[in-house]
Each structure stands twice: as C-alpha cells, then as structure tokens.
Amino acid sequence: MHDHPTTDDYQWPTCTAPRCGRQLWVAETGRWICRPCEDATATRLAELPGLYARLDTTAMLMRGARRQSGGASGTKTPPIPPRLEVLALVGPGGVAARLSAVEDAWRQALGWTVAPWRGSAAQALPEQVTFLRNNLLWAASSYDEVGQDVEEIRRLHAECTALASGEKRPGRVAIGHCPVRVDGILCGEQLTATTNTHRVRCHGCGTRWDGLGEWRDLRAAQEAVLVEMGGAAA
C-alpha cells in the first residue's frame, strides 16, 4: 500500500506520463515518472528496431499496390507506394527523426554534445535506442519533461505496431467537454474516446472515467454543466 501523509492540503506526487498519473510510491519519491512507465518505455524502445525493420521493406510499402501499364509501349512502371503511413514512419521525419528529437533534448539537459550524424535511419535507430535506454533511469528521476517523451515513445511504438501487424487503428470520436471544476474553474477540455477502451481521460485536468457506470456519471455531469450554462445565458 502507499504510505501517504494524511495532511489534507498535501498533494502526493504523481507520475507525469500523460496516460498514467498514478501516485508515486515512497520509494519513487523524487522521480518524474513511475517505475511501471519506465519499464514499459524500456520495452517499447527495445522493440522499435525490430518493428522498423519489418516496416522498412518493399513488400510492406507496396502492399496493395497495382502495377499500371505505361501506355502504348506496354512497359510497366512501379506505382507510388500506397501505404504512405508506412513511408511516413520509415522515411525522413519518421521513427529515427522523432527519436532524435528526444535524444537531442536529453543530451542538452545533460550538457552533452548533440549526437553525431549516423547515416541512414536504419543505421541511426539502434544507437538512438541504446542511448535512450541507457539514460532512461536518469530521465525518469531528473528530467522534468520526461513524461511527454515517454508519451511520444508510446505513440511511436503503437503506430509501428499497428502497421506492422496490419491492425486497423480504432477511430477516435469527440464526446463532449470535461465538466470537472479545478479551483472553481471549469476545465472544458475536449474529451475523446475510442472503441477499443472503456476509459476516458481528460488531458487538461487528468480526471479519468473508467467503465460504463463512470461514463454515465460523466454524461450526467456534462448535462448539468450545459443546463447551468443555459441558465446563465438566459
């Protein structure tokens, strides 16, 4: 169990990873993210080179493409890869570039020089992963923006995994605004939900609703806010 103070005005530190927010244990005091988020990030980093290798293939890029005749000559020319989402991850601005941004930020915070050029994305990725894994414990404990970097690595891993496995990403829909008041001020953040989870989390105030019962509570609170605002307008 957590060993939390009972002082009413004391706010126990929480994990800064956007999708976590759990309270830190006593042994985690001074950290910016919890150990489960650190472990999950280390695992995702270790899997990224393999996922990249699966995506960076002609077969993956050209899946679903059809060759078209080149007119009267009868020659055939290869089409533009139809899977632009794959190209976006393996090409410029993709996996390697996004990890490079994280690595450069960490190096700057450590007072180290920016990483030297390492050639292609396939050549750079293993070294980026090694650097980030080797310095993940430092970031978890000493780098105040690590929560956002953990979320970026999570998103990157999820995008690669979905494409490599052929999964269709669930659609995300808006479900109204957050009805929670923080210090008397309405949060109002746009809430979204997907078909593959029963959890809704506000990225503004961090409030979570999990399961059908809490979803009903959320809807009731949203309707109450609308009634209140309608009355104020009148």
Secondary structure, 3 states (H helix, E strand, C coil): CCCCCCCCCCCCCECCCCCCCCECCHHHCCCCCCHHHHHHHHHHHHHHHHHHHHHCCHHHHHCCCCCEECHHHCCEECCCCCCHHHHHHHCCCCHHHHHHHHHHHHHHHHCCCCCCCCCCHHHHHHHHHHHHHHCHHHHHHHCCCHHHHHHHHHHHHHHHHHHHHCCCCCCEEEEEECCCEECCEECCCEEEEECCCCEEECCCCCCEEECHHHHHHHHHHHHHHHHHHHHHHC
